[in-house]
Amino acid sequence: MRVLFIIHELAFNGAVVALYEQARRLLADGHAVRVLTPRLEGSAAALLGRFEAAGIAVGHSVAWAEHDVAVGCTVFTADALFDLIGRVPVVWWIHEGLAGVRMVLAQPKAA
């Protein structure tokens, strides 16, 4: 399977560590894994080197058709996942709890 993970940062936090472990396991089982992030620097990119050292591809753009599933790793990936509905199967892997979901759903959508 070709899995695309979408996340807004690679900082040292629980969502990113969970993503790293899941991606490593999928790679070990023979799946193709890619992580899509915005351009990152500073603490938001703290674990980038760890992903790269493990052979996990990290990039800033992607061809959606090259993936079998897209997995949004936090509530902050909602807009990206909504844009993908109908193009590729999506999974929303939320780590922030109900408070985070309410925060994202309450934000006005960009035009």
N, C-alpha and C positions, 0 to 999 in steps of 0.2 A: 504494500500500500504506500502511496505517496502522500505524506502528511505535511500540511502547512500549519505551523503554529504562528499566531499573531499576538504580539505583546507590545506594550507601549514603552517598556524599559527593560534593561538587564541589570538592575540594581540588586544589591544583596538583600533580598526579602523572600518571604515564603512562597509567593506565586512563582517567582523566577527560579528558585531552587526546585520546586515541584516540577516546573517545565523542564529544567535541565535533566532531572532524574528520569522523567517520562521519555524525553527525546533520546537519552542514552539507551534506555531499554528497547525502544523501538528500533534504533540503529542496530543494536546487538541481535535483534530478531530478524534483521534483513530488510527492514522497511526504509524507504527514503524519507528523510526528515529535513525540513527547512524552517527557519525562524524568520519571520518578517517583523522588522522594527522600523521606527523612524530613525533618522540619523541621531546617534547618541554620543554624549561625551560626559566626562566627569563621573560622578557617582551613579548616574543613570546607566553607565556602561561598565560598571564594576566587574561583572561576570562575563563580559564579552570574550576575553581571552580563554576562560574555562570552556565556554561553548566551542570555540574554534579548536582548542587543543583536543577536545573529545571528537572532533570530526563533524560537528553539527554546523551545517551551513547557516550563516546569518546574513541577511541582505535587507535592502530597503525598497526593492521593487520585485515584482513577480508576475509570471504569466499564470493566471488562475487555472486555466485549462490543463496545466501540467500537474495538477494535484487531485487526489481522490477525495480529500476532505480538508476543510479549514477549521482550525480550532482556535477560538478566541480565548485567551488565557486570563483575562480580567474583565471587570465591568467596563473598563476604558476602551475595549475593542468593539463595543456595541455598534457603532456606526459602520465600521469595516464589515462586520458580519451581516448587518442589514443590507448592505450593498451587494453582498455575495449570494443572498437568497435567490435560488433559481439557477445559479451558475454552477455551484458546487455544494455538496452537502456541508452543513455547518454544525459545529458543536460549540456551545458557550460554556466554558469551564470557569466558573466564577469562584473566586477565592475570598472576596471581600465581605460576604454575608449580605443580609437584607438591607442594612443601612447603605452599603455601597450601591446596590441595585436601585434603591429609591433615589439616591443622589443623581445617578446617571439618567434615570427616567424623568426626573424633574427638570433637567437642563433643556433649554430651548434648542431646537434643531437649527443648524445653519442652513441658510437658503441656498 
